[in-house]
């Protein structure tokens, strides 16, 4: 239009394309037939027609005057057509505008009429004089980040041990190498720690998806997932840096020796399901959860590697909806539990050093594959893995549903450790005196025949008398011992219940009276729950707090590893474990078993901290005892009614180069 705006007409795409083609054909014909005017002719023509063109506007019709009385509507039509012609032919440069002759309104109407007739004739004949161009969006939607033009296959960048990435990460060992990417164990020379690095060519079609997946995983911030530390595109290289767990073992390695015990399989599926369900609540999905991605640390905590990044690296198609992503991860968790219970991969192919199942055993629950499988865990695996579980059960559609079902299960306790077998001692009478050899025993000389039983001499009376004396002596000894024990108990009772002798009081009236503790039999108080107490940190120490109250001294709750011990000057003065008794109980003593020489205090929350002790500050607790050693027994002079108890660790033992606290068992008595 004359004001430079574009009009949007509600016509079909084919009609718009045909109109543009006809208009372009008509103008091309006119440009070929019309002779190019010279400078003198242009001047004379402009003088005669009364049209003046300014510099840089020759032939555009924008500097045209109205002195000759030409119709204004005709002039506007000429301007609109000239602009449309420039847009149709792509003439926006100065050179094109100088060689295009201006047309009158009558000539343009004639050319358009001729073009319309030609278009109709071409349509009837089934052919077009010029191929129609596709309609153009007035606001192009081209996205320069579109990866459709990038190559689908591009080899992984070639790197060697010792090379540096980003002037910071030194490659040490190649863990895996595929056609499109490679994974390395590297060293962060700036922070002096081991890291994992994925390398990919930046020109690969998956590179932008890998970067987007890595950045979204880094924002997750859940300690149950292996953290993504960096994701960078640098020249022709894309690299993703992740946390490295040197002492962790993946699930495939744990299953190399056989299936898991029910307690260990329960811990694995519970921790993995809770973590994946939390990720889905934040809009994240793993989409490639395999035994290689599930890692168990030394403390027994399971962590998940490669959320979203592994799927992007391997070009796995993203799930079509949130329901598809949830079902994909739920089915993967079911496969992990199935493999942990049966030591078989639940699909026909052999994967992760596990033998696959025959095709005729499809949709078979784990308890029918292997004897002795826990029934509850077998049902969980079948409902998570199979779309048609046995016994007409409903399948789990999301990790959230699976997590709720696991929470409703009775907790599977760890089996009691087996005691070492000792050889049975020979039974004998310890009160018997040494005796002489039996005189009735006859040893036959070599070469002589043994006498029959009827001809052997009978035992003499002296042996019988000796036996009677031994029996009498034993009976007297037992009787005297019983009399002595009874006498001691009688004297002890008389001492406590008899009349007390009043001792002379000292002359000083300010002396404190002597307090006698009341003796009673300690009664165990059941512990409802154990919680990580870390108010000076950004996240809980560990999620395996139940290992401190499970009755198994071989399982431990472990804190983070610290480079320096706690003290008055460091940023943290301690960390601890909060014991929840469920309701207020009269506590008289607490027994704590550590691993290593540990200093800890027993603290009781004040009235202000009793409502929410996990978020209270350490100063809101009252210390009632402090012990140092591998075990601590805190005995209170008088029972204290409380619901919460805090085991506050102030000095940790050194373990593998770091200071780390470990609590094996906590017992509370009333």
C-alpha positions as CSV (number, residue, x, y, z in Angstrom):
1,X,0.0,0.0,0.0
2,X,1.1,3.6,-0.4
3,X,1.9,4.0,3.3
4,X,4.3,1.0,3.3
5,X,2.0,-1.4,5.2
6,X,1.0,-4.9,4.0
7,X,-2.6,-5.8,3.6
8,X,-3.7,-9.3,4.7
9,X,-6.5,-10.7,2.6
10,X,-8.4,-13.8,3.6
11,X,-7.8,-15.9,0.5
12,X,-6.5,-19.4,-0.1
13,X,-2.8,-20.0,-0.5
14,X,-3.2,-21.1,-4.1
15,X,-5.0,-18.0,-5.2
16,X,-2.3,-15.8,-3.6
17,X,0.5,-17.7,-5.3
18,X,-1.2,-17.5,-8.7
19,X,-1.8,-13.8,-8.4
20,X,1.8,-13.1,-7.6
21,X,2.9,-15.3,-10.5
22,X,0.6,-13.6,-13.0
23,X,1.7,-10.2,-11.8
24,X,5.4,-11.1,-12.1
25,X,4.9,-12.5,-15.6
26,X,3.1,-9.4,-16.8
27,X,5.7,-7.0,-15.5
28,X,8.5,-9.1,-16.9
29,X,6.9,-9.0,-20.3
30,X,6.5,-5.3,-20.1
31,X,10.0,-4.8,-19.1
32,X,11.2,-6.8,-22.0
33,X,9.1,-5.0,-24.6
34,X,9.7,-1.5,-23.4
35,X,13.0,0.1,-24.6
36,X,15.3,1.5,-21.9
37,X,15.0,5.3,-22.0
38,X,18.1,7.5,-22.2
39,X,18.8,10.3,-19.9
40,X,17.6,12.9,-22.4
41,X,14.4,11.0,-23.2
42,X,13.7,10.6,-19.5
43,X,14.1,14.3,-19.0
44,X,11.8,15.1,-21.9
45,X,9.2,12.6,-20.8
46,X,9.2,13.9,-17.3
47,X,8.8,17.4,-18.5
48,X,5.9,16.5,-20.8
49,X,4.1,14.4,-18.2
50,X,4.9,16.8,-15.4
51,X,6.5,14.0,-13.3
52,X,9.5,14.9,-11.2
53,X,11.7,12.2,-9.6
54,X,14.0,13.1,-6.8
55,X,17.4,11.5,-6.3
56,X,17.2,7.8,-5.7
57,X,13.5,7.7,-6.5
58,X,13.5,7.4,-10.3
59,X,10.8,5.0,-11.4
60,X,9.2,4.5,-8.0
61,X,6.4,7.0,-8.3
62,X,6.9,8.5,-4.9
63,X,8.2,11.9,-6.1
64,X,5.4,12.3,-8.7
65,X,3.6,15.7,-8.8
66,X,0.0,16.5,-9.9
67,X,0.6,19.7,-12.0
68,X,-0.8,18.1,-15.2
69,X,-4.2,17.5,-13.6
70,X,-3.9,13.7,-13.6
71,X,-6.6,11.9,-11.6
72,X,-5.4,11.4,-7.9
73,X,-7.0,8.0,-7.7
74,X,-5.1,6.9,-10.8
75,X,-1.8,8.2,-9.3
76,X,-2.4,6.2,-6.1
77,X,-3.2,3.1,-8.1
78,X,0.1,3.6,-10.0
79,X,2.0,4.0,-6.7
80,X,0.5,0.9,-5.2
81,X,1.1,-1.2,-8.2
82,X,4.7,0.0,-8.5
83,X,5.3,-1.0,-4.9
84,X,3.6,-4.3,-5.4
85,X,5.8,-4.9,-8.5
86,X,8.9,-4.1,-6.5
87,X,7.9,-6.6,-3.8
88,X,7.0,-9.3,-6.3
89,X,10.2,-9.1,-8.2
90,X,12.3,-8.7,-5.1
91,X,13.5,-5.3,-6.2
92,X,14.6,-3.4,-3.2
93,X,18.0,-2.3,-4.3
94,X,19.0,1.0,-5.8
95,X,20.1,-0.7,-9.1
96,X,16.7,-2.3,-9.7
97,X,14.8,0.9,-9.1
98,X,16.9,2.8,-11.7
99,X,16.2,0.3,-14.6
100,X,12.5,-0.1,-14.0
101,X,10.3,2.2,-16.1
102,X,7.2,3.8,-14.6
103,X,3.8,2.6,-15.9
104,X,0.5,4.5,-16.1
105,X,-2.6,3.2,-14.4
106,X,-4.2,2.2,-17.7
107,X,-1.2,0.2,-18.7
108,X,-1.1,-1.6,-15.4
109,X,-4.8,-2.5,-15.6
110,X,-4.3,-3.9,-19.1
111,X,-1.4,-6.0,-18.0
112,X,-3.3,-7.3,-15.0
113,X,-6.2,-8.2,-17.2
114,X,-3.9,-10.0,-19.6
115,X,-2.2,-11.8,-16.8
116,X,-5.6,-13.0,-15.4
117,X,-6.6,-14.3,-18.8
118,X,-3.3,-16.2,-19.2
119,X,-3.7,-17.7,-15.7
120,X,-7.2,-19.0,-16.5
121,X,-5.9,-20.5,-19.7
122,X,-3.0,-22.2,-18.0
123,X,-5.3,-23.6,-15.3
124,X,-7.6,-25.0,-17.9
125,X,-4.7,-26.6,-19.8
126,X,-3.3,-28.0,-16.6
127,X,0.1,-26.3,-16.9
128,X,1.4,-23.0,-15.6
129,X,3.5,-20.5,-17.5
130,X,5.8,-20.2,-14.5
131,X,5.9,-22.3,-11.3
132,X,4.0,-20.6,-8.5
133,X,6.1,-19.7,-5.5
134,X,4.8,-20.8,-2.0
135,X,3.0,-18.1,0.0
136,X,5.3,-16.1,2.2
137,X,4.4,-15.4,5.9
138,X,4.4,-11.6,6.3
139,X,6.2,-12.3,9.7
140,X,8.8,-15.1,9.0
141,X,9.0,-17.7,11.8
142,X,12.5,-18.9,11.0
143,X,14.4,-19.8,14.2
144,X,18.2,-19.6,13.8
145,X,18.4,-22.2,16.6
146,X,16.6,-24.8,14.5
147,X,18.8,-27.9,14.2
148,X,17.0,-29.3,11.2
149,X,19.7,-28.3,8.9
150,X,22.5,-29.7,11.1
151,X,23.9,-33.2,10.1
152,X,22.3,-36.1,11.9
153,X,25.6,-38.1,12.0
154,X,28.8,-36.4,13.0
155,X,31.7,-38.3,14.6
156,X,32.6,-37.6,18.2
157,X,35.5,-35.2,18.7
158,X,38.8,-37.0,18.8
159,X,40.6,-36.4,22.2
160,X,43.3,-38.1,24.1
161,X,44.3,-38.6,27.7
162,X,46.0,-35.4,29.0
163,X,44.0,-33.0,26.7
164,X,42.4,-30.0,28.4
165,X,38.8,-28.9,27.9
166,X,37.9,-25.3,28.6
167,X,41.4,-24.6,29.9
168,X,40.3,-26.4,33.2
169,X,39.3,-30.0,32.8
170,X,42.1,-32.5,32.1
171,X,41.0,-35.7,30.5
172,X,42.3,-38.8,32.3
173,X,40.5,-42.0,31.1
174,X,37.9,-42.7,28.4
175,X,35.0,-44.5,30.0
176,X,32.8,-45.0,26.9
177,X,33.2,-44.1,23.2
178,X,30.3,-44.1,20.7
179,X,29.9,-42.8,17.2
180,X,28.5,-39.5,18.3
181,X,29.9,-38.8,21.8
182,X,32.5,-39.9,24.3
183,X,32.5,-40.0,28.1
184,X,35.7,-39.4,30.2
185,X,36.9,-39.3,33.7
186,X,38.6,-36.0,34.1
187,X,40.2,-33.7,36.8
188,X,39.0,-30.2,37.5
189,X,42.4,-28.5,38.0
190,X,40.7,-25.4,39.4
191,X,38.9,-27.2,42.3
192,X,41.2,-30.3,42.3
193,X,38.5,-32.9,42.2
194,X,37.5,-35.7,39.8
195,X,34.6,-35.0,37.4
196,X,32.9,-36.8,34.5
197,X,32.8,-35.2,31.1
198,X,30.7,-35.9,28.0
199,X,32.1,-34.7,24.6
200,X,30.1,-34.1,21.4
201,X,30.6,-32.1,18.2
202,X,28.7,-28.8,18.3
203,X,27.6,-29.3,14.7
204,X,25.7,-32.4,15.6
205,X,22.0,-32.3,15.4
206,X,21.7,-33.4,19.1
207,X,24.1,-30.9,20.5
208,X,21.5,-28.2,21.3
209,X,19.2,-30.8,22.9
210,X,22.1,-32.0,25.0
211,X,22.9,-28.5,26.2
212,X,19.2,-27.8,27.0
213,X,18.9,-31.1,28.9
214,X,22.1,-30.5,30.9
215,X,21.0,-27.0,32.0
216,X,17.6,-28.2,33.1
217,X,19.2,-31.1,35.0
218,X,21.5,-28.6,36.7
219,X,18.6,-26.6,38.0
220,X,17.0,-29.7,39.6
221,X,19.3,-29.4,42.7
222,X,18.3,-32.7,44.2
223,X,21.1,-34.5,46.1
224,X,19.7,-37.9,45.1
225,X,20.8,-37.2,41.5
226,X,24.4,-36.9,40.3
227,X,24.8,-33.2,39.8
228,X,25.5,-31.5,36.5
229,X,28.3,-29.0,37.1
230,X,28.8,-27.3,33.7
231,X,27.4,-27.4,30.1
232,X,29.3,-25.3,27.5
233,X,29.5,-25.0,23.8
234,X,33.0,-23.9,22.9
235,X,33.9,-23.7,19.2
236,X,33.3,-27.0,17.5
237,X,32.9,-28.8,20.9
238,X,30.0,-29.3,23.3
239,X,30.9,-30.7,26.7
240,X,28.9,-31.5,29.8
241,X,30.6,-31.8,33.2
242,X,29.0,-33.9,36.0
243,X,29.8,-34.9,39.5
244,X,32.1,-38.0,39.9
245,X,31.5,-40.6,42.6
246,X,34.8,-42.6,42.9
247,X,33.6,-45.0,45.6
248,X,30.1,-45.7,44.2
249,X,29.1,-49.0,42.4
250,X,26.4,-49.1,39.8
251,X,23.5,-51.6,40.0
252,X,24.9,-53.8,37.2
253,X,28.0,-54.4,39.2
254,X,26.1,-55.1,42.4
255,X,24.0,-57.7,40.6
256,X,27.1,-59.5,39.2
257,X,27.3,-62.0,42.1
258,X,23.5,-62.7,42.2
259,X,20.1,-61.3,43.2
260,X,19.7,-58.9,46.0
261,X,18.3,-59.7,49.4
262,X,14.7,-58.4,50.0
263,X,15.8,-55.7,52.4
264,X,18.4,-54.3,49.9
265,X,16.0,-54.5,47.0
266,X,13.4,-52.7,49.0
267,X,15.9,-49.9,49.9
268,X,16.9,-49.6,46.2
269,X,13.4,-49.3,44.7
270,X,12.2,-47.0,47.5
271,X,15.0,-44.5,47.2
272,X,15.0,-44.5,43.3
273,X,11.3,-44.2,43.1
274,X,11.2,-41.3,45.6
275,X,13.9,-39.4,43.7
276,X,12.3,-39.9,40.2
277,X,8.8,-39.0,41.6
278,X,10.3,-35.8,43.0
279,X,11.9,-35.0,39.6
280,X,8.6,-35.5,37.8
281,X,6.9,-33.1,40.2
282,X,9.4,-30.5,39.0
283,X,8.8,-31.3,35.3
284,X,11.9,-33.4,34.8
285,X,12.1,-37.0,33.4
286,X,15.0,-39.4,33.0
287,X,13.8,-41.5,30.0
288,X,16.8,-43.8,30.1
289,X,16.9,-45.3,33.6
290,X,19.2,-48.4,33.4
291,X,21.3,-50.4,35.9
292,X,24.3,-48.3,34.8
293,X,22.6,-45.1,36.0
294,X,21.8,-46.3,39.5
295,X,24.8,-45.9,41.9
296,X,25.1,-47.0,45.5
297,X,27.6,-45.1,47.7
298,X,29.6,-46.5,50.6
299,X,27.0,-45.2,53.0
300,X,24.2,-47.2,51.3
301,X,22.5,-44.2,49.6
302,X,21.4,-44.7,46.0
303,X,22.0,-41.8,43.5
304,X,20.8,-41.5,39.9
305,X,23.0,-40.4,37.1
306,X,22.2,-38.9,33.7
307,X,18.7,-37.5,34.2
308,X,17.6,-36.1,30.8
309,X,21.2,-35.9,29.6
310,X,21.6,-39.6,28.8
311,X,18.5,-39.7,26.6
312,X,19.6,-36.5,24.8
313,X,23.1,-37.9,24.1
314,X,21.7,-41.1,22.6
315,X,19.0,-39.3,20.6
316,X,16.1,-41.0,22.3
317,X,12.8,-39.5,21.2
318,X,11.3,-37.4,23.9
319,X,8.0,-38.7,25.3
320,X,4.9,-37.3,23.6
321,X,3.3,-36.2,26.8
322,X,3.9,-36.1,30.5
323,X,1.9,-39.3,30.9
324,X,4.3,-41.1,28.4
325,X,7.3,-39.8,30.3
326,X,5.9,-41.0,33.6
327,X,5.0,-44.4,32.3
328,X,8.5,-44.7,30.7
329,X,10.3,-44.1,33.9
330,X,7.9,-46.2,35.9
331,X,8.5,-49.2,33.6
332,X,12.2,-48.6,33.9
333,X,12.0,-48.8,37.7
334,X,10.0,-52.0,37.4
335,X,12.8,-53.5,35.2
336,X,15.4,-52.5,37.8
337,X,13.4,-54.2,40.6
338,X,12.7,-57.3,38.5
339,X,16.5,-57.7,37.8
340,X,17.4,-57.2,41.5
341,X,14.9,-59.9,42.6
342,X,15.5,-62.5,39.9
343,X,19.0,-61.8,38.5
344,X,17.5,-61.9,35.1
345,X,16.8,-59.1,32.6
346,X,13.0,-58.9,32.0
347,X,13.3,-58.8,28.2
348,X,14.5,-61.4,25.6
349,X,17.9,-59.9,25.0
350,X,20.9,-60.2,27.3
351,X,21.8,-56.8,28.8
352,X,24.0,-55.5,31.6
353,X,25.7,-58.9,32.1
354,X,22.2,-60.4,32.9
355,X,20.6,-63.2,31.0
356,X,17.3,-62.3,29.3
357,X,14.0,-64.1,29.7
358,X,12.5,-66.4,27.1
359,X,9.7,-64.9,25.0
360,X,7.2,-67.3,26.4
361,X,7.7,-65.9,29.9
362,X,6.6,-62.4,29.0
363,X,4.5,-60.8,31.8
364,X,5.6,-63.3,34.3
365,X,6.1,-61.9,37.9
366,X,9.4,-62.4,39.6
367,X,8.1,-64.8,42.2
368,X,7.4,-67.3,39.4
369,X,10.8,-66.8,37.8
370,X,12.8,-67.5,41.0
371,X,11.9,-69.2,44.2
372,X,12.0,-67.3,47.5
373,X,11.2,-63.9,46.1
374,X,9.4,-61.5,48.4
375,X,5.7,-61.5,47.4
376,X,5.1,-57.8,48.0
377,X,8.2,-56.7,46.0
378,X,7.2,-59.2,43.2
379,X,3.8,-57.5,42.9
380,X,5.4,-54.1,42.8
381,X,7.8,-55.1,40.0
382,X,5.0,-56.7,38.0
383,X,2.6,-53.7,38.3
384,X,5.4,-51.2,37.4
385,X,6.8,-53.2,34.5
386,X,3.9,-54.9,32.8
387,X,0.9,-53.2,31.1
388,X,-1.2,-56.2,32.0
389,X,-0.1,-57.4,35.5
390,X,-1.2,-60.8,36.8
391,X,-4.3,-61.3,38.9
392,X,-6.0,-58.4,37.0
393,X,-4.1,-55.8,39.0
394,X,-3.9,-52.2,37.8
395,X,-0.5,-51.1,36.5
396,X,1.3,-48.1,37.9
397,X,1.2,-45.2,35.5
398,X,3.6,-42.8,37.3
399,X,6.4,-42.9,39.8
400,X,4.2,-41.1,42.2
401,X,1.7,-44.0,42.3
402,X,4.6,-46.5,42.8
403,X,6.0,-44.4,45.6
404,X,2.7,-44.3,47.4
405,X,2.4,-48.1,47.1
406,X,5.9,-48.6,48.5
407,X,5.0,-46.3,51.4
408,X,2.0,-48.5,52.3
409,X,4.1,-51.7,52.4
410,X,5.3,-53.0,55.7
411,X,8.9,-52.1,56.1
412,X,11.3,-54.9,55.3
413,X,13.8,-55.3,58.1
414,X,17.4,-56.2,57.5
415,X,18.1,-59.8,58.5
416,X,20.0,-60.4,61.7
417,X,23.7,-61.0,61.2
418,X,24.6,-64.7,61.5
419,X,26.8,-65.5,64.6
420,X,30.0,-67.3,63.9
421,X,29.8,-71.1,64.4
422,X,31.9,-72.4,67.3
423,X,32.9,-76.0,67.8
424,X,30.9,-77.7,70.5
425,X,33.0,-78.4,73.6
426,X,33.0,-82.0,74.8
427,X,30.6,-82.5,77.7
428,X,32.3,-83.6,80.9
429,X,31.9,-83.3,84.7
430,X,34.1,-80.4,85.7
431,X,33.8,-81.4,89.4
432,X,35.2,-84.9,88.9
433,X,38.6,-85.4,90.3
434,X,41.3,-87.1,88.1
435,X,41.2,-90.8,88.5
436,X,43.5,-93.6,87.8
437,X,43.1,-95.7,84.8
438,X,40.3,-98.2,84.9
439,X,41.8,-101.4,86.4
440,X,39.2,-103.6,84.7
441,X,40.3,-102.5,81.2
442,X,42.4,-105.2,79.7
443,X,44.6,-104.5,76.8
444,X,45.3,-107.5,74.7
445,X,48.7,-108.2,73.6
446,X,49.5,-108.2,69.9
447,X,48.6,-111.5,68.4
448,X,46.2,-112.6,71.1
449,X,42.4,-113.0,70.8
450,X,40.1,-110.6,72.7
451,X,38.0,-112.1,75.5
452,X,34.2,-112.3,75.0
453,X,32.0,-110.0,77.1
454,X,30.7,-112.8,79.3
455,X,34.3,-113.7,80.3
456,X,35.4,-110.2,81.2
457,X,35.9,-109.4,85.0
458,X,33.3,-107.3,86.7
459,X,34.1,-103.8,88.0
460,X,35.3,-103.7,91.6
461,X,33.5,-102.0,94.5
462,X,36.2,-99.4,94.9
463,X,35.2,-97.7,91.7
464,X,31.6,-97.5,92.7
465,X,32.5,-96.0,96.1
466,X,34.6,-93.3,94.3
467,X,31.7,-92.4,92.1
468,X,29.4,-92.0,95.1
469,X,31.8,-89.7,96.8
470,X,32.1,-87.5,93.8
471,X,28.3,-87.2,93.6
472,X,28.0,-86.3,97.2
473,X,30.8,-83.7,97.0
474,X,29.1,-82.1,94.0
475,X,25.7,-82.0,95.8
476,X,27.3,-80.3,98.9
477,X,29.0,-77.8,96.7
478,X,25.8,-76.8,95.0
479,X,23.9,-76.6,98.3
480,X,26.6,-74.4,99.9
481,X,26.6,-72.1,96.9
482,X,22.8,-71.7,97.0
483,X,23.0,-70.9,100.8
484,X,25.7,-68.2,100.1
485,X,23.6,-66.5,97.4
486,X,20.5,-66.5,99.5
487,X,22.4,-65.0,102.5
488,X,23.9,-62.2,100.3
489,X,20.5,-61.3,99.0
490,X,19.0,-61.2,102.5
491,X,21.8,-59.0,103.8
492,X,21.3,-56.6,100.8
493,X,17.6,-56.4,101.4
494,X,18.1,-55.7,105.1
495,X,20.6,-52.9,104.3
496,X,18.1,-51.1,102.0
497,X,14.9,-51.7,104.0
498,X,16.1,-51.6,107.6
499,X,16.1,-48.5,109.8
500,X,18.6,-45.9,108.7
501,X,21.1,-44.5,111.1
502,X,21.0,-40.7,111.1
503,X,24.5,-39.4,110.5
504,X,25.6,-36.3,112.4
505,X,25.0,-33.2,110.4
506,X,27.9,-30.9,109.7
507,X,28.1,-27.6,111.4
508,X,28.0,-25.6,108.2
509,X,24.4,-25.0,107.2
510,X,25.1,-24.3,103.6
511,X,26.2,-27.8,102.7
512,X,24.1,-29.4,100.0
513,X,22.2,-32.6,100.9
514,X,23.3,-35.9,99.5
515,X,21.1,-37.0,96.5
516,X,20.6,-40.8,96.1
517,X,19.6,-41.9,92.6
518,X,16.6,-44.1,92.6
519,X,17.5,-47.5,91.1
520,X,15.1,-49.0,88.6
521,X,15.2,-51.4,85.6
522,X,15.6,-49.5,82.3
523,X,12.7,-50.0,79.9
524,X,13.4,-49.6,76.1
525,X,11.4,-46.9,74.4
526,X,10.6,-47.5,70.7
527,X,11.9,-44.9,68.3
528,X,9.4,-43.7,65.8
529,X,11.7,-42.0,63.3
530,X,15.2,-40.5,62.9
531,X,15.7,-37.2,61.0
532,X,18.8,-35.5,59.7
533,X,19.6,-32.3,61.6
534,X,21.7,-29.9,59.6
535,X,20.5,-26.3,60.2
536,X,23.9,-24.9,59.2
537,X,23.9,-26.6,55.8
538,X,21.9,-26.3,52.7
539,X,20.6,-29.9,52.6
540,X,20.2,-33.0,54.8
541,X,23.3,-35.0,55.6
542,X,21.8,-38.3,54.4
543,X,18.4,-39.9,53.7
544,X,19.3,-43.2,55.3
545,X,18.5,-42.1,58.8
546,X,16.5,-45.2,59.4
547,X,19.7,-47.2,59.5
548,X,20.5,-45.7,62.9
549,X,17.3,-47.2,64.4
550,X,16.9,-50.4,62.5
551,X,18.4,-52.6,65.2
552,X,21.3,-53.7,63.0
553,X,24.7,-52.4,64.1
554,X,26.2,-53.2,60.7
555,X,24.2,-50.6,58.9
556,X,25.1,-47.0,59.6
557,X,23.8,-43.5,59.0
558,X,26.7,-41.5,57.6
559,X,27.3,-37.7,57.4
560,X,28.9,-35.8,54.6
561,X,32.7,-35.9,54.3
562,X,34.4,-32.7,55.6
563,X,37.9,-31.5,54.9
564,X,38.3,-30.0,58.4
565,X,37.0,-31.2,61.8
566,X,34.4,-29.1,63.5
567,X,35.5,-26.5,66.0
568,X,34.9,-22.9,67.2
569,X,36.2,-21.2,64.1
570,X,35.0,-23.2,61.1
571,X,31.7,-22.3,59.4
572,X,29.9,-25.3,61.0
573,X,30.2,-26.2,64.7
574,X,28.6,-29.5,64.3
575,X,25.9,-31.7,62.7
576,X,23.5,-34.2,64.2
577,X,20.7,-36.8,64.1
578,X,17.3,-35.9,65.6
579,X,15.5,-38.8,67.3
580,X,11.6,-38.7,67.3
581,X,9.9,-40.8,69.9
582,X,6.4,-40.1,68.5
583,X,5.1,-38.6,71.8
584,X,6.5,-37.2,75.0
585,X,8.3,-40.0,77.0
586,X,10.2,-40.0,80.3
587,X,13.8,-40.6,79.1
588,X,16.3,-41.8,81.6
589,X,19.2,-42.9,79.4
590,X,20.3,-43.0,75.8
591,X,22.9,-45.4,74.2
592,X,24.6,-44.5,71.0
593,X,27.0,-46.7,69.0
594,X,29.4,-44.9,66.6
595,X,32.0,-46.1,64.0
596,X,35.2,-44.5,65.0
597,X,36.2,-42.2,67.9
598,X,33.5,-39.5,67.9
599,X,32.6,-36.7,70.3
600,X,28.9,-36.1,70.6
601,X,26.4,-34.3,73.0
602,X,22.9,-35.4,73.9
603,X,20.6,-32.4,73.7
604,X,17.0,-31.8,74.5
605,X,14.9,-29.1,72.8
606,X,13.7,-26.1,74.7
607,X,10.0,-25.1,74.8
608,X,10.5,-22.8,71.8
609,X,12.1,-25.5,69.7
610,X,9.8,-28.4,70.6
611,X,7.2,-27.4,67.9
612,X,9.6,-27.7,65.0
613,X,13.0,-28.9,66.2
614,X,14.4,-29.8,62.8
615,X,14.5,-26.1,61.8
616,X,15.6,-24.8,65.2
617,X,19.1,-23.5,65.9
618,X,21.6,-25.5,67.9
619,X,21.3,-22.9,70.7
620,X,17.6,-23.8,71.1
621,X,18.7,-27.2,72.6
622,X,20.0,-27.9,76.2
623,X,23.0,-30.2,76.4
624,X,22.5,-32.9,79.1
625,X,25.6,-35.0,78.5
626,X,28.8,-35.1,76.4
627,X,30.8,-38.3,75.6
628,X,33.8,-39.2,73.4
629,X,34.6,-42.6,72.0
630,X,33.2,-45.4,69.8
631,X,30.1,-45.6,72.0
632,X,28.3,-43.3,74.3
633,X,25.9,-44.0,77.2
634,X,24.1,-40.9,78.5
635,X,22.5,-41.5,81.9
636,X,20.2,-38.8,83.3
637,X,19.9,-38.3,87.0
638,X,16.2,-37.8,86.8
639,X,13.9,-38.9,83.9
640,X,13.2,-36.0,81.5
641,X,9.9,-36.0,79.6
642,X,10.6,-35.1,75.9
643,X,9.6,-36.3,72.4
644,X,12.8,-35.3,70.6
645,X,16.4,-36.1,71.3
646,X,19.4,-34.6,69.4
647,X,22.6,-36.5,69.0
648,X,24.9,-33.4,68.2
649,X,28.2,-34.4,66.7
650,X,31.0,-32.0,67.4
651,X,34.1,-34.0,66.5
652,X,34.2,-36.6,63.6
653,X,36.7,-39.3,62.9
654,X,38.9,-39.3,59.8
655,X,37.8,-41.8,57.1
656,X,39.5,-42.0,53.7
657,X,41.0,-38.6,53.8
658,X,37.9,-36.8,55.1
659,X,36.2,-36.3,58.4
660,X,32.9,-38.3,58.5
661,X,30.6,-39.2,61.3
662,X,28.7,-42.6,61.4
663,X,26.0,-43.7,63.8
664,X,25.3,-47.4,63.8
665,X,22.6,-47.7,66.4
666,X,20.6,-45.5,68.9
667,X,18.7,-46.9,71.8
668,X,16.5,-45.0,74.2
669,X,15.4,-46.2,77.7
670,X,12.9,-44.9,80.2
